[in-house]
Amino acid sequence: MYNFEFEQPTTVADAVKALSEEDAQALGGGQTLLPTMKQRLAMPSKLVSLTAIDEIKGVKKDGDQLVIGGGTTHGTVAREAAASYPGLAGLASKIGDPAVRNRGTMGGSLANNDPSACYPAALLASGGTVVTDRREIAADDYFQGMFTTALEEGEIITAVKLPIPEKSNYQKFEQPASRFPLVGVFVAKYAGGVRVAVTGASNEGVFRWTEAEEALSGDFSASALEGLSASAEGMISDIHGSSEYRAHLIGVMTKRAVTAAA
């Protein structure tokens, strides 16, 4: 690791001010940013920790949606979302290991948009909204490719709004060493239809599998997916699995998610 400045504000306003300085970078739980800094893939000269800002922490039910502070840890989401949004709580409970779940935050995960992160699938499948210190961004407009989002320089995720579905489930096929998904699929059924989001598989990051959504909106059962297959074009191919293998796993994980949700 190299030398850098460190600041830990206690309010969003102070964090925004600190991030206005040149080459400053927001730090959530550090589960993605710190490893990239160690590898010199990111080299900010100043880190602004968001961990002491209480106003961006917590989980609450607001009507038919769940509102989660950007600074809320995975462990907290797993516990406090269980009653109202069990599919999301199940996802959070399986991220990494206990150390990661007690440090990593929802906002940090969504801000970095790692192509194998789990939360992006939940946000996109839920048709949720990212709330920042400046505006609100719909999930369908938020993700813009691998490690790329609609966030502007110095913009902070303060909360995430997730409409609560009638049924939901997340299934992932883990890479054993990292526990990141080779493929993860989140399925959410609403009165107006079904949304299916896939993470871990594509070179472009998280995406919606629209063919599966159409089939499941008419018949929410694994049998509705018979004959459907995701294209291998654009899928990640590495030592852990070929693009064809990942495309096959998308179908398998989607069927499992639908069966578990139903």
Contacts in CASP RR format, 6 or more apart in sequence:
PFRMAT RR
TARGET T0000
AUTHOR 0000-0000-0000
METHOD contacts of the structure
MODEL  1
MYNFEFEQPTTVADAVKALSEEDAQALGGGQTLLPTMKQRLAMPSKLVSL
TAIDEIKGVKKDGDQLVIGGGTTHGTVAREAAASYPGLAGLASKIGDPAV
RNRGTMGGSLANNDPSACYPAALLASGGTVVTDRREIAADDYFQGMFTTA
LEEGEIITAVKLPIPEKSNYQKFEQPASRFPLVGVFVAKYAGGVRVAVTG
ASNEGVFRWTEAEEALSGDFSASALEGLSASAEGMISDIHGSSEYRAHLI
GVMTKRAVTAAA
1 37 0 8 1.000
1 38 0 8 1.000
2 37 0 8 1.000
2 40 0 8 1.000
2 43 0 8 1.000
4 44 0 8 1.000
4 45 0 8 1.000
4 46 0 8 1.000
4 47 0 8 1.000
5 45 0 8 1.000
5 46 0 8 1.000
5 47 0 8 1.000
6 46 0 8 1.000
6 47 0 8 1.000
6 49 0 8 1.000
7 18 0 8 1.000
7 46 0 8 1.000
7 47 0 8 1.000
7 48 0 8 1.000
7 49 0 8 1.000
8 48 0 8 1.000
8 49 0 8 1.000
8 51 0 8 1.000
8 52 0 8 1.000
9 15 0 8 1.000
9 17 0 8 1.000
9 18 0 8 1.000
9 48 0 8 1.000
9 49 0 8 1.000
9 50 0 8 1.000
9 52 0 8 1.000
9 53 0 8 1.000
10 52 0 8 1.000
10 53 0 8 1.000
10 54 0 8 1.000
11 53 0 8 1.000
11 55 0 8 1.000
12 53 0 8 1.000
12 55 0 8 1.000
12 56 0 8 1.000
12 133 0 8 1.000
12 156 0 8 1.000
12 158 0 8 1.000
15 26 0 8 1.000
15 48 0 8 1.000
15 50 0 8 1.000
15 53 0 8 1.000
15 156 0 8 1.000
16 133 0 8 1.000
16 154 0 8 1.000
16 156 0 8 1.000
18 24 0 8 1.000
18 46 0 8 1.000
18 48 0 8 1.000
19 25 0 8 1.000
19 26 0 8 1.000
19 48 0 8 1.000
19 154 0 8 1.000
19 156 0 8 1.000
20 154 0 8 1.000
21 46 0 8 1.000
22 45 0 8 1.000
23 44 0 8 1.000
23 45 0 8 1.000
23 46 0 8 1.000
24 44 0 8 1.000
24 45 0 8 1.000
24 46 0 8 1.000
24 47 0 8 1.000
24 48 0 8 1.000
24 154 0 8 1.000
25 33 0 8 1.000
25 42 0 8 1.000
25 44 0 8 1.000
25 46 0 8 1.000
25 47 0 8 1.000
25 48 0 8 1.000
26 47 0 8 1.000
26 48 0 8 1.000
26 50 0 8 1.000
26 108 0 8 1.000
26 111 0 8 1.000
26 154 0 8 1.000
26 156 0 8 1.000
27 33 0 8 1.000
27 34 0 8 1.000
27 47 0 8 1.000
27 48 0 8 1.000
27 49 0 8 1.000
27 50 0 8 1.000
27 51 0 8 1.000
28 49 0 8 1.000
28 50 0 8 1.000
28 51 0 8 1.000
28 71 0 8 1.000
28 104 0 8 1.000
28 105 0 8 1.000
28 107 0 8 1.000
28 108 0 8 1.000
29 51 0 8 1.000
29 73 0 8 1.000
29 103 0 8 1.000
29 104 0 8 1.000
29 105 0 8 1.000
29 108 0 8 1.000
30 103 0 8 1.000
30 104 0 8 1.000
30 108 0 8 1.000
31 100 0 8 1.000
31 103 0 8 1.000
31 104 0 8 1.000
31 109 0 8 1.000
32 108 0 8 1.000
32 109 0 8 1.000
32 112 0 8 1.000
32 114 0 8 1.000
32 117 0 8 1.000
33 42 0 8 1.000
33 47 0 8 1.000
33 112 0 8 1.000
36 42 0 8 1.000
37 43 0 8 1.000
37 44 0 8 1.000
50 56 0 8 1.000
50 71 0 8 1.000
50 105 0 8 1.000
50 156 0 8 1.000
51 71 0 8 1.000
53 71 0 8 1.000
55 158 0 8 1.000
56 69 0 8 1.000
56 70 0 8 1.000
56 71 0 8 1.000
56 72 0 8 1.000
56 156 0 8 1.000
56 157 0 8 1.000
56 158 0 8 1.000
56 159 0 8 1.000
57 69 0 8 1.000
57 70 0 8 1.000
57 71 0 8 1.000
57 72 0 8 1.000
57 76 0 8 1.000
58 68 0 8 1.000
58 69 0 8 1.000
58 71 0 8 1.000
58 72 0 8 1.000
58 76 0 8 1.000
58 80 0 8 1.000
59 66 0 8 1.000
59 67 0 8 1.000
59 68 0 8 1.000
59 69 0 8 1.000
59 72 0 8 1.000
59 76 0 8 1.000
59 77 0 8 1.000
59 80 0 8 1.000
59 81 0 8 1.000
60 66 0 8 1.000
60 67 0 8 1.000
61 67 0 8 1.000
61 84 0 8 1.000
61 164 0 8 1.000
62 161 0 8 1.000
64 163 0 8 1.000
64 164 0 8 1.000
65 161 0 8 1.000
65 162 0 8 1.000
65 163 0 8 1.000
65 164 0 8 1.000
66 81 0 8 1.000
66 84 0 8 1.000
66 85 0 8 1.000
66 88 0 8 1.000
66 161 0 8 1.000
66 162 0 8 1.000
66 164 0 8 1.000
67 159 0 8 1.000
67 160 0 8 1.000
67 161 0 8 1.000
67 162 0 8 1.000
68 77 0 8 1.000
68 81 0 8 1.000
68 106 0 8 1.000
68 159 0 8 1.000
68 160 0 8 1.000
68 162 0 8 1.000
69 106 0 8 1.000
69 107 0 8 1.000
69 158 0 8 1.000
69 159 0 8 1.000
69 160 0 8 1.000
70 105 0 8 1.000
70 106 0 8 1.000
70 107 0 8 1.000
70 108 0 8 1.000
70 110 0 8 1.000
70 157 0 8 1.000
70 158 0 8 1.000
70 159 0 8 1.000
70 160 0 8 1.000
71 105 0 8 1.000
71 106 0 8 1.000
71 107 0 8 1.000
71 108 0 8 1.000
71 157 0 8 1.000
72 105 0 8 1.000
72 106 0 8 1.000
72 107 0 8 1.000
73 101 0 8 1.000
73 102 0 8 1.000
73 103 0 8 1.000
73 104 0 8 1.000
73 105 0 8 1.000
73 106 0 8 1.000
74 92 0 8 1.000
74 93 0 8 1.000
74 95 0 8 1.000
74 100 0 8 1.000
74 101 0 8 1.000
74 102 0 8 1.000
74 104 0 8 1.000
74 105 0 8 1.000
74 106 0 8 1.000
75 92 0 8 1.000
75 93 0 8 1.000
75 101 0 8 1.000
75 102 0 8 1.000
77 88 0 8 1.000
77 89 0 8 1.000
77 92 0 8 1.000
77 106 0 8 1.000
78 89 0 8 1.000
78 90 0 8 1.000
78 92 0 8 1.000
78 93 0 8 1.000
78 101 0 8 1.000
79 89 0 8 1.000
80 89 0 8 1.000
81 88 0 8 1.000
81 89 0 8 1.000
81 92 0 8 1.000
82 89 0 8 1.000
82 90 0 8 1.000
84 164 0 8 1.000
85 162 0 8 1.000
85 164 0 8 1.000
85 165 0 8 1.000
85 168 0 8 1.000
86 168 0 8 1.000
87 122 0 8 1.000
87 168 0 8 1.000
87 169 0 8 1.000
87 170 0 8 1.000
87 186 0 8 1.000
87 261 0 8 1.000
88 122 0 8 1.000
88 126 0 8 1.000
88 162 0 8 1.000
88 168 0 8 1.000
88 170 0 8 1.000
90 170 0 8 1.000
91 118 0 8 1.000
91 119 0 8 1.000
91 121 0 8 1.000
91 122 0 8 1.000
91 170 0 8 1.000
91 186 0 8 1.000
92 101 0 8 1.000
92 118 0 8 1.000
93 101 0 8 1.000
94 118 0 8 1.000
94 170 0 8 1.000
94 172 0 8 1.000
95 101 0 8 1.000
95 104 0 8 1.000
95 118 0 8 1.000
95 179 0 8 1.000
96 179 0 8 1.000
97 179 0 8 1.000
106 119 0 8 1.000
106 157 0 8 1.000
106 160 0 8 1.000
107 119 0 8 1.000
107 157 0 8 1.000
107 160 0 8 1.000
108 157 0 8 1.000
109 117 0 8 1.000
109 118 0 8 1.000
109 119 0 8 1.000
109 120 0 8 1.000
110 117 0 8 1.000
110 119 0 8 1.000
110 120 0 8 1.000
110 123 0 8 1.000
110 130 0 8 1.000
110 142 0 8 1.000
110 149 0 8 1.000
110 157 0 8 1.000
110 160 0 8 1.000
111 149 0 8 1.000
111 151 0 8 1.000
111 157 0 8 1.000
112 147 0 8 1.000
113 120 0 8 1.000
113 143 0 8 1.000
113 145 0 8 1.000
113 146 0 8 1.000
113 147 0 8 1.000
113 148 0 8 1.000
113 149 0 8 1.000
113 205 0 8 1.000
113 206 0 8 1.000
114 147 0 8 1.000
114 180 0 8 1.000
115 145 0 8 1.000
115 146 0 8 1.000
115 147 0 8 1.000
115 199 0 8 1.000
115 200 0 8 1.000
115 202 0 8 1.000
115 203 0 8 1.000
115 204 0 8 1.000
115 205 0 8 1.000
115 206 0 8 1.000
115 236 0 8 1.000
116 175 0 8 1.000
116 178 0 8 1.000
116 180 0 8 1.000
116 181 0 8 1.000
116 182 0 8 1.000
116 199 0 8 1.000
116 200 0 8 1.000
117 180 0 8 1.000
117 199 0 8 1.000
117 206 0 8 1.000
118 170 0 8 1.000
118 172 0 8 1.000
118 181 0 8 1.000
118 184 0 8 1.000
118 199 0 8 1.000
120 143 0 8 1.000
120 197 0 8 1.000
120 199 0 8 1.000
120 205 0 8 1.000
120 206 0 8 1.000
121 170 0 8 1.000
121 184 0 8 1.000
121 185 0 8 1.000
121 186 0 8 1.000
121 197 0 8 1.000
121 198 0 8 1.000
121 199 0 8 1.000
121 206 0 8 1.000
122 162 0 8 1.000
122 170 0 8 1.000
122 186 0 8 1.000
122 197 0 8 1.000
123 130 0 8 1.000
123 139 0 8 1.000
123 142 0 8 1.000
123 160 0 8 1.000
123 162 0 8 1.000
123 197 0 8 1.000
124 139 0 8 1.000
124 140 0 8 1.000
124 143 0 8 1.000
124 186 0 8 1.000
124 195 0 8 1.000
124 197 0 8 1.000
124 206 0 8 1.000
124 207 0 8 1.000
124 208 0 8 1.000
125 168 0 8 1.000
125 186 0 8 1.000
125 187 0 8 1.000
125 188 0 8 1.000
125 195 0 8 1.000
125 196 0 8 1.000
125 197 0 8 1.000
125 208 0 8 1.000
126 139 0 8 1.000
126 162 0 8 1.000
126 163 0 8 1.000
126 165 0 8 1.000
126 168 0 8 1.000
126 186 0 8 1.000
126 188 0 8 1.000
126 195 0 8 1.000
127 138 0 8 1.000
127 139 0 8 1.000
127 140 0 8 1.000
127 162 0 8 1.000
127 163 0 8 1.000
127 188 0 8 1.000
127 195 0 8 1.000
128 138 0 8 1.000
128 139 0 8 1.000
128 160 0 8 1.000
128 161 0 8 1.000
128 162 0 8 1.000
128 163 0 8 1.000
129 136 0 8 1.000
129 137 0 8 1.000
129 138 0 8 1.000
129 139 0 8 1.000
129 160 0 8 1.000
129 161 0 8 1.000
130 136 0 8 1.000
130 137 0 8 1.000
130 139 0 8 1.000
130 142 0 8 1.000
130 150 0 8 1.000
130 157 0 8 1.000
130 160 0 8 1.000
131 157 0 8 1.000
131 158 0 8 1.000
131 159 0 8 1.000
131 160 0 8 1.000
131 161 0 8 1.000
132 151 0 8 1.000
132 155 0 8 1.000
132 156 0 8 1.000
132 157 0 8 1.000
132 158 0 8 1.000
133 155 0 8 1.000
133 156 0 8 1.000
133 158 0 8 1.000
134 152 0 8 1.000
134 155 0 8 1.000
136 161 0 8 1.000
137 150 0 8 1.000
137 151 0 8 1.000
140 208 0 8 1.000
141 150 0 8 1.000
142 149 0 8 1.000
142 150 0 8 1.000
143 149 0 8 1.000
143 150 0 8 1.000
143 205 0 8 1.000
143 206 0 8 1.000
144 150 0 8 1.000
145 204 0 8 1.000
145 205 0 8 1.000
146 203 0 8 1.000
146 204 0 8 1.000
146 205 0 8 1.000
151 157 0 8 1.000
163 190 0 8 1.000
165 188 0 8 1.000
165 189 0 8 1.000
165 190 0 8 1.000
166 189 0 8 1.000
166 190 0 8 1.000
166 191 0 8 1.000
167 187 0 8 1.000
167 188 0 8 1.000
167 189 0 8 1.000
167 220 0 8 1.000
167 261 0 8 1.000
167 262 0 8 1.000
168 186 0 8 1.000
168 187 0 8 1.000
168 188 0 8 1.000
168 189 0 8 1.000
168 261 0 8 1.000
169 186 0 8 1.000
169 187 0 8 1.000
169 256 0 8 1.000
169 257 0 8 1.000
169 258 0 8 1.000
169 260 0 8 1.000
169 261 0 8 1.000
170 184 0 8 1.000
170 185 0 8 1.000
170 186 0 8 1.000
170 187 0 8 1.000
170 257 0 8 1.000
171 184 0 8 1.000
171 185 0 8 1.000
171 253 0 8 1.000
171 254 0 8 1.000
171 256 0 8 1.000
171 257 0 8 1.000
171 260 0 8 1.000
172 181 0 8 1.000
172 182 0 8 1.000
172 183 0 8 1.000
172 184 0 8 1.000
172 185 0 8 1.000
172 199 0 8 1.000
172 253 0 8 1.000
173 181 0 8 1.000
173 182 0 8 1.000
173 183 0 8 1.000
173 184 0 8 1.000
173 249 0 8 1.000
173 252 0 8 1.000
173 253 0 8 1.000
174 180 0 8 1.000
174 181 0 8 1.000
174 182 0 8 1.000
175 181 0 8 1.000
175 182 0 8 1.000
175 240 0 8 1.000
180 200 0 8 1.000
181 199 0 8 1.000
181 200 0 8 1.000
182 200 0 8 1.000
182 201 0 8 1.000
182 240 0 8 1.000
182 241 0 8 1.000
182 246 0 8 1.000
182 249 0 8 1.000
183 198 0 8 1.000
183 199 0 8 1.000
183 200 0 8 1.000
183 201 0 8 1.000
183 246 0 8 1.000
183 249 0 8 1.000
183 250 0 8 1.000
183 253 0 8 1.000
184 198 0 8 1.000
184 199 0 8 1.000
184 200 0 8 1.000
184 201 0 8 1.000
184 253 0 8 1.000
185 196 0 8 1.000
185 197 0 8 1.000
185 198 0 8 1.000
185 199 0 8 1.000
185 209 0 8 1.000
185 250 0 8 1.000
185 251 0 8 1.000
185 253 0 8 1.000
185 254 0 8 1.000
185 256 0 8 1.000
185 257 0 8 1.000
186 196 0 8 1.000
186 197 0 8 1.000
186 199 0 8 1.000
186 257 0 8 1.000
187 194 0 8 1.000
187 195 0 8 1.000
187 196 0 8 1.000
187 216 0 8 1.000
187 254 0 8 1.000
187 257 0 8 1.000
187 258 0 8 1.000
187 261 0 8 1.000
188 194 0 8 1.000
188 195 0 8 1.000
188 196 0 8 1.000
189 216 0 8 1.000
189 220 0 8 1.000
189 261 0 8 1.000
192 217 0 8 1.000
193 213 0 8 1.000
193 216 0 8 1.000
193 217 0 8 1.000
194 212 0 8 1.000
194 213 0 8 1.000
194 216 0 8 1.000
194 217 0 8 1.000
194 220 0 8 1.000
195 208 0 8 1.000
195 213 0 8 1.000
196 208 0 8 1.000
196 209 0 8 1.000
196 212 0 8 1.000
196 213 0 8 1.000
196 216 0 8 1.000
196 254 0 8 1.000
197 206 0 8 1.000
197 207 0 8 1.000
197 208 0 8 1.000
197 209 0 8 1.000
198 206 0 8 1.000
198 207 0 8 1.000
198 208 0 8 1.000
198 209 0 8 1.000
198 230 0 8 1.000
198 250 0 8 1.000
198 254 0 8 1.000
199 205 0 8 1.000
199 206 0 8 1.000
200 206 0 8 1.000
200 236 0 8 1.000
200 246 0 8 1.000
201 230 0 8 1.000
201 235 0 8 1.000
201 236 0 8 1.000
201 246 0 8 1.000
201 247 0 8 1.000
201 249 0 8 1.000
201 250 0 8 1.000
202 234 0 8 1.000
202 235 0 8 1.000
202 236 0 8 1.000
203 234 0 8 1.000
203 235 0 8 1.000
203 236 0 8 1.000
204 234 0 8 1.000
209 230 0 8 1.000
209 250 0 8 1.000
209 254 0 8 1.000
211 228 0 8 1.000
211 230 0 8 1.000
212 225 0 8 1.000
212 228 0 8 1.000
212 251 0 8 1.000
212 254 0 8 1.000
215 224 0 8 1.000
215 225 0 8 1.000
215 228 0 8 1.000
216 224 0 8 1.000
216 225 0 8 1.000
216 258 0 8 1.000
218 224 0 8 1.000
220 258 0 8 1.000
220 261 0 8 1.000
220 262 0 8 1.000
221 258 0 8 1.000
221 262 0 8 1.000
222 255 0 8 1.000
222 256 0 8 1.000
222 258 0 8 1.000
222 259 0 8 1.000
222 262 0 8 1.000
224 258 0 8 1.000
225 251 0 8 1.000
225 254 0 8 1.000
225 255 0 8 1.000
225 258 0 8 1.000
228 251 0 8 1.000
229 247 0 8 1.000
229 248 0 8 1.000
229 251 0 8 1.000
230 247 0 8 1.000
230 250 0 8 1.000
230 251 0 8 1.000
231 247 0 8 1.000
232 242 0 8 1.000
232 243 0 8 1.000
232 244 0 8 1.000
232 246 0 8 1.000
232 247 0 8 1.000
233 243 0 8 1.000
234 243 0 8 1.000
235 243 0 8 1.000
235 244 0 8 1.000
235 246 0 8 1.000
235 247 0 8 1.000
236 243 0 8 1.000
236 246 0 8 1.000
237 243 0 8 1.000
237 246 0 8 1.000
END
